[in-house]
Amino acid sequence: MELDQTKIPQATAKRLPLYYRFLENLQASGKHRVSSSELSDAVKVDSATIRRDFSYFGALGKKGYGYNVNYLLTFFRKTLDQDELAKVILVGVGNLGTAFLNYNFTKSNNTKIVMAFDVDETKVGQNIGSVPIYHLNEIPEQVGEDIEVAILTVPAHAAQNIADQLIALGVKGILNFTPARLSVPEDVRIHHIDLSVELQSLIYFLRHYPI
Ligand code: ATP
């Protein structure tokens, strides 16, 4: 079946990696089918939402059978472009940046950090997790058209300037781990992850909205 990706709502698209990872594990453990309630328990999304999400892929669960795992994985791979390796760069090889370089993203999806940048001369020229670290000044010569996504783990005050440089070189998506709010053109997508805000918000919800 042909998949029209423009018809998939953003909220559904955001849940895809979650479904994908769980289904891959199921397949690896030899399971060929899964019910929406089983999925719901595992990924913590209610089963009505799962059924609605899956209907966008033409995957209709059968009563008493559930969903075919291989069928779903085939569609998810296509949708998530799992077959095409996405090359990512990282700027700021501090504690957080170093952890990302050591983390093997390719294990669970087809993304790879191919190079990193920093201003600290003791870090420049090193490799961490087989990723080479270049000086920030080298961004224009190193970042080619094949780089669409960047991870920012620099101090907040440096973030906007670096984002501007990367966008001028064609970067279209930034995963921003700094507390800085970035101003970017409309065609650039920023996903902002402020770990301390996330943690604070989790604690707030635990205290004020106990499950
Ligand atoms: P983290 O916040 O990741 O725990 P940290 O506390 O080790 O890091 P930070 O001061 O946040 O250190 O800096 C993160 C990294 O960003 C450091 O390696 C630092 O050298 C680098 N850095 C600082 N300024 C810039 C800049 N303008 N461009 C690129 N990298 C920078």
Boltz pocket constraint, residues with backbone or C-beta under 6 A from the ligand:
constraints:
  - pocket:
      binder: B
      contacts: [[A, 91], [A, 92], [A, 93], [A, 94], [A, 95], [A, 96], [A, 97], [A, 117], [A, 118], [A, 119], [A, 120], [A, 136], [A, 153], [A, 154], [A, 155], [A, 158], [A, 162]]
      max_distance: 6.0
